[in-house]
Amino acid sequence: MTRRRLPRPKELLPLLRFKRPQWNAKRRRLDAALTVEDLRRIAKRRTPKAAFDYVEGAAEAELSLARARQAFEDIEFHPAILRDVADVDTGWDVLGGRVALPFGIAPTGFTRLMHTEGERAGAAAAAAAGVPFALSTMGTTAVEDVAEAAGPNGRNWFQLYMWTDRDRSMALVERAANAGFDTLLVTVDVPVAGARLRDKRNGFSIPPQLTARTVLDMARHPAWWFDMLTTEPLAFASLNRWPGTVAELIGSMFDPTVGFDDLAWIKEQWPGRLVVKGVQTVADARRLADLGVDAVTLSNHGGRQLDRAPIPFHLLPEVVREVGRDVEVHLDTGIMSGADVVASVALGARFTMVGRAYLYGLMAGGREGVDRTIAILADQVERTMRLLGVASLEELEPRHVTQLQRLVPRAR
């Protein structure tokens, strides 16, 4: 029979230590977010539908995005045991410079639509974390202002869409070089606009148009609308104000005739490192390596262009075998956790980029939300490495990861 007694006061005292309350509502929300998915849920509550769907959505049936995320969910890790992982180094050199973590912030368009702090928040958070920040041609903050926000310790990359007006394109590239951007990301998978059906259904435009639907949405998201209406007008920092849809903008300004000769021409003019983003075949990766680029980024544009496109993570091992000794291989699309980043590095990626994960944090809490995204991913990277039994990125190898593949090509 269990014997009972009254507890002594000194035994109760350790149980009566209450957690200090957090009175800042934003800080409380962000502290409670333990994963990127948690940040996504906060972002969805706080952001109007059209802006959130622009981030969340992809092309057509959104199969490319779903498959990319499924590929990361289908990872099987193979940990080694009894390894000294008391100290873990999560950094190494990428494109000639040290990064504190093997991921950075991907270029995103219309970023101030998600939160008024926009690219400034992303650049400042990336600089504080010791990782690169990439600014999009379709960004809403000027290259000079991004450089200022990042400060002297920031490492900024500029993403270029080649326009039909080549002189205007290169004038923008020159501005980026003069502002201290050290790497040019040439995106090559947007000869025409993908069919982003969510945006069409939402009537997505820049700036947002006040319709009966947006007025109703304003009542549900007053803080977002207050921020937008009381800060500098939302516009493209590098383009003229555009009143139409995203698809109409892309269709009017991007050049479907761009070829390898144009890329060679850009390379001759750019003084820094050159990365080609949007590579989706081994043959194209080989041709770019022969052209002398510094890195190729395996990407299907976050599933936002060609639906049913190749899955970058599945393509990674083959591309690394083909060109990994000649150029750095980078990866994006579908990354939502630090475990995804670690798996990519194990299979040969030198660097990865996060887009939606960054924007979820931005929508959830501005600069502090981006800081939280980076902190969550960094913690996941370090913990995954420790559990795998590796103390540095250099120790990660293909033997640590198996890609469990659901979509297997039929025999021809």
C-alpha positions in Angstrom: 0.0 0.0 0.0 1.2 3.5 -0.9 2.2 5.6 2.1 1.2 9.3 1.8 2.4 12.4 3.7 2.0 16.2 3.4 4.7 17.8 1.4 7.2 20.0 3.2 7.3 23.8 2.1 10.9 23.5 0.9 9.8 20.7 -1.4 7.1 22.8 -2.9 9.3 25.9 -3.6 11.0 24.5 -6.7 7.6 23.7 -8.2 6.3 27.3 -7.7 8.8 29.0 -10.1 6.4 30.6 -12.6 7.6 31.5 -16.1 8.2 35.2 -16.5 5.4 36.5 -18.8 6.2 37.9 -22.2 4.1 41.1 -22.6 5.2 41.8 -26.2 2.5 40.0 -28.3 4.7 39.7 -31.4 7.6 38.3 -29.4 5.3 35.9 -27.7 4.0 34.6 -31.0 7.4 34.2 -32.5 8.9 32.5 -29.4 6.1 29.9 -29.6 7.0 29.0 -33.2 9.2 26.0 -33.1 9.1 25.1 -36.9 8.8 26.9 -40.2 5.2 25.5 -40.4 4.4 27.3 -37.1 5.6 30.5 -38.7 3.5 29.8 -41.8 0.3 29.4 -39.7 1.0 32.8 -38.0 1.7 34.4 -41.4 -1.6 33.1 -42.8 -3.5 34.7 -40.0 -1.8 38.0 -40.3 -1.6 38.5 -44.0 -4.3 39.3 -46.6 -5.2 36.3 -48.8 -3.8 37.7 -52.1 -0.4 38.4 -50.6 -0.2 35.1 -48.7 -1.3 33.1 -51.7 1.4 34.8 -53.8 4.0 33.3 -51.4 2.2 30.0 -50.9 1.1 29.2 -54.4 2.8 27.7 -57.4 2.0 27.1 -61.1 -1.1 25.3 -62.4 -2.0 22.2 -60.2 1.1 23.0 -58.0 2.5 19.5 -58.5 6.1 20.6 -58.9 6.1 22.2 -55.4 4.2 19.3 -53.8 6.7 16.8 -55.3 9.7 18.8 -54.2 8.5 18.9 -50.6 7.6 15.2 -50.8 11.1 14.4 -51.9 12.5 15.9 -48.7 9.9 14.1 -46.6 11.1 10.9 -48.2 14.6 11.2 -46.8 16.0 8.4 -44.7 19.0 9.3 -42.6 21.8 6.9 -41.6 23.4 8.1 -38.4 26.8 7.0 -37.1 27.1 6.4 -33.4 29.7 7.1 -30.7 31.2 10.2 -32.4 32.4 13.3 -30.7 29.9 16.0 -31.6 30.3 18.3 -28.6 31.4 21.0 -31.0 29.8 21.3 -34.4 30.8 23.7 -37.2 27.9 24.6 -39.4 29.9 26.9 -41.8 32.3 26.7 -44.7 33.3 28.6 -47.8 30.8 29.4 -50.5 31.8 31.2 -53.7 35.1 32.4 -52.1 33.6 33.6 -48.8 32.8 32.1 -45.4 29.1 31.4 -44.5 28.0 30.6 -41.0 25.4 28.2 -42.3 24.9 26.3 -45.5 21.8 28.2 -46.5 20.9 31.8 -47.4 17.9 33.9 -48.4 16.6 33.4 -51.9 15.6 36.3 -54.1 11.8 37.0 -53.9 9.7 39.5 -55.7 7.2 42.1 -54.3 8.7 41.4 -50.8 7.3 44.6 -49.2 3.8 43.4 -50.0 4.4 40.6 -47.5 5.5 43.0 -44.8 6.5 46.7 -45.0 10.0 46.0 -43.7 10.5 43.8 -46.8 14.0 43.2 -48.2 15.6 45.4 -45.5 14.5 42.9 -42.9 15.8 40.0 -44.9 19.2 41.7 -45.6 19.7 42.8 -42.0 18.8 39.4 -40.6 21.0 37.5 -43.0 24.0 39.8 -42.2 23.5 39.2 -38.5 23.4 35.5 -39.1 26.5 35.4 -41.4 24.6 34.2 -44.5 24.1 35.7 -47.9 21.0 37.6 -48.9 19.8 37.7 -52.6 17.8 40.6 -53.9 15.5 40.1 -56.8 15.2 42.2 -60.0 11.5 42.4 -59.0 12.3 43.5 -55.4 10.7 46.4 -53.7 13.8 47.9 -52.1 16.7 49.5 -54.1 20.1 47.8 -54.2 21.6 50.8 -52.4 19.1 50.5 -49.5 19.6 46.8 -49.2 23.4 47.3 -48.9 22.7 49.9 -46.2 20.4 47.6 -44.3 22.9 44.8 -44.4 25.7 47.0 -43.2 29.4 46.4 -43.6 29.2 42.7 -42.6 26.5 41.8 -45.1 27.0 39.7 -48.1 24.6 40.5 -50.9 23.9 38.8 -54.1 21.8 40.2 -57.0 19.4 38.1 -59.0 18.9 39.2 -62.7 16.2 38.5 -65.1 17.4 39.5 -68.6 15.1 42.0 -70.1 14.5 42.7 -73.7 16.1 46.0 -73.0 19.7 44.8 -72.5 21.1 48.2 -71.7 18.6 48.7 -68.9 19.4 45.3 -67.5 23.1 45.9 -67.4 22.6 49.4 -65.9 20.9 47.7 -63.0 23.7 45.1 -62.7 26.2 48.0 -62.6 24.3 49.6 -59.8 24.5 46.3 -57.8 28.2 46.0 -58.4 28.7 49.6 -57.3 26.7 48.9 -54.1 29.1 46.1 -53.2 27.0 43.1 -54.3 29.6 40.3 -54.9 27.6 37.6 -56.7 25.2 37.7 -59.7 22.4 35.1 -59.9 21.1 34.9 -63.4 17.7 33.2 -63.4 17.1 31.3 -66.7 13.8 29.4 -66.1 11.4 32.3 -66.9 11.2 32.7 -70.7 7.5 33.3 -70.2 5.2 33.5 -67.1 4.1 30.3 -65.4 0.3 29.9 -65.0 0.0 31.0 -61.3 -3.7 30.4 -61.0 -4.0 31.6 -57.4 -2.8 35.0 -58.4 -5.2 35.2 -61.3 -8.1 34.2 -59.1 -7.1 36.7 -56.5 -6.6 39.5 -59.1 -3.1 39.9 -57.6 -1.5 43.3 -58.7 1.1 45.8 -57.5 0.0 48.0 -55.7 -3.1 46.1 -54.4 -6.3 47.4 -55.8 -9.2 48.4 -53.5 -12.1 46.3 -54.6 -15.1 45.0 -52.6 -13.0 41.9 -51.8 -9.9 43.8 -50.6 -12.1 46.1 -48.4 -13.5 43.1 -46.7 -10.0 41.7 -46.3 -8.9 45.0 -44.8 -11.4 44.5 -41.9 -9.8 41.1 -41.2 -6.2 42.4 -41.4 -6.2 46.0 -40.2 -2.5 46.0 -39.0 -1.3 44.9 -42.4 -3.3 47.6 -44.2 -2.2 50.2 -41.7 1.4 49.4 -42.3 1.0 49.5 -46.0 -1.0 52.8 -46.1 1.3 54.7 -43.7 4.7 53.7 -45.2 6.3 54.5 -48.5 4.2 53.5 -51.5 4.6 49.9 -52.6 6.4 49.8 -56.0 9.2 48.0 -57.8 12.5 49.6 -56.7 14.2 48.9 -60.1 11.2 49.2 -62.4 8.5 51.6 -63.3 5.2 51.3 -61.4 3.2 48.5 -62.9 -0.6 48.4 -62.6 -1.3 45.0 -64.1 -1.0 41.4 -62.9 2.3 39.6 -62.2 1.9 37.4 -65.3 1.4 40.5 -67.5 4.5 42.1 -66.1 6.6 39.0 -66.7 5.2 38.6 -70.2 6.0 42.2 -71.1 9.5 42.5 -69.8 11.3 39.2 -69.9 13.2 38.1 -73.0 12.3 34.5 -74.3 15.3 34.7 -76.8 18.0 34.6 -74.1 20.6 32.0 -74.9 24.1 30.8 -73.8 25.8 33.5 -75.9 23.9 36.1 -73.8 25.1 34.4 -70.6 28.7 34.6 -71.9 28.2 38.3 -72.6 26.9 38.9 -69.1 29.9 37.0 -67.6 32.3 39.3 -69.5 30.8 42.4 -67.9 30.2 41.2 -64.3 33.2 41.6 -62.0 32.2 39.1 -59.3 31.0 35.6 -59.0 28.4 34.3 -61.5 25.7 31.7 -60.6 23.1 30.4 -63.0 19.8 29.7 -61.3 17.0 27.4 -62.7 19.1 24.5 -64.0 17.0 21.4 -64.4 19.0 18.9 -66.5 22.5 17.3 -66.2 23.3 18.4 -69.8 22.6 22.0 -69.1 24.7 21.9 -65.9 27.6 20.4 -67.9 27.3 23.1 -70.6 27.3 25.9 -67.9 30.3 24.4 -66.2 32.2 24.4 -69.5 31.2 28.0 -70.0 33.0 28.9 -66.8 30.3 29.9 -64.3 31.1 29.7 -60.6 28.0 27.7 -59.6 24.8 26.3 -60.8 21.6 26.4 -58.8 19.3 23.4 -59.3 15.8 24.9 -59.1 12.4 24.8 -60.7 11.6 28.3 -59.4 9.8 26.9 -56.3 7.3 25.2 -58.6 6.1 28.5 -59.9 7.0 28.1 -63.6 6.7 24.7 -65.3 4.4 22.4 -63.4 5.6 18.7 -63.3 9.2 20.0 -63.6 12.1 17.8 -62.4 12.6 17.7 -58.6 15.8 19.5 -57.9 16.6 17.3 -54.8 16.3 14.2 -56.9 18.5 15.7 -59.6 21.2 16.7 -57.1 23.4 13.5 -56.9 23.6 13.1 -60.7 24.6 16.7 -61.3 27.2 16.6 -58.5 28.7 13.5 -60.1 28.9 15.3 -63.5 30.1 18.8 -62.6 30.7 18.8 -58.8 34.5 19.0 -59.3 34.2 21.9 -61.7 31.6 24.2 -60.1 29.7 24.6 -56.9 26.2 23.0 -57.0 23.5 24.9 -55.1 19.9 23.9 -54.5 16.5 25.5 -53.8 12.8 24.5 -54.0 10.9 22.8 -51.2 13.3 23.4 -48.3 11.3 23.8 -45.1 13.7 22.5 -42.4 17.3 22.3 -41.4 17.1 18.6 -42.0 16.3 19.3 -45.6 19.5 21.5 -45.7 21.6 18.8 -44.1 20.4 16.2 -46.5 21.2 18.4 -49.5 24.7 19.0 -48.3 25.2 15.3 -47.7 24.3 14.6 -51.3 26.8 17.2 -52.6 25.1 20.7 -52.5 27.6 23.4 -51.5 24.8 25.8 -50.6 21.0 26.0 -50.4 18.5 28.8 -50.5 15.2 29.3 -48.8 12.4 31.5 -50.2 9.0 30.6 -48.8 10.4 29.8 -45.3 12.0 33.3 -45.2 8.7 35.0 -46.3 6.7 33.1 -43.7 8.9 34.5 -41.0 8.7 38.0 -42.6 4.9 37.9 -42.7 4.8 36.5 -39.1 6.9 39.3 -37.6 9.0 41.5 -39.9 12.7 41.5 -39.1 12.2 39.5 -35.9 10.3 36.9 -37.8 13.1 36.5 -40.3 15.5 36.2 -37.4 13.2 33.5 -36.0 13.2 31.6 -39.3 17.0 31.6 -39.4 17.3 30.6 -35.8 14.9 27.6 -36.3 16.7 26.4 -39.4 20.1 26.8 -37.8 19.0 24.9 -34.7 17.7 22.1 -36.9 20.9 22.0 -39.0 23.1 21.7 -35.9 20.9 19.1 -34.1 20.6 17.0 -37.3 24.3 17.0 -37.7 24.9 15.9 -34.1 22.3 13.1 -34.4 24.0 11.9 -37.6 27.4 11.9 -35.8 29.1 14.6 -37.8 30.9 17.6 -36.4 31.4 19.6 -39.6 29.8 20.0 -43.0 32.8 18.4 -44.6 32.0 15.1 -42.8 28.6 14.9 -44.5 28.5 12.3 -47.2 26.0 10.5 -49.5 26.2 7.5 -47.2 24.3 9.6 -44.6 21.2 9.9 -46.8 18.9 7.7 -48.9 16.3 9.3 -51.2 13.2 7.2 -50.9 11.6 7.8 -54.3 7.9 7.4 -55.0 7.8 8.5 -58.6 9.9 6.0 -60.6 10.0 6.4 -64.4 8.4 3.6 -66.4 10.7 1.5 -68.7 10.6 2.8 -72.2 
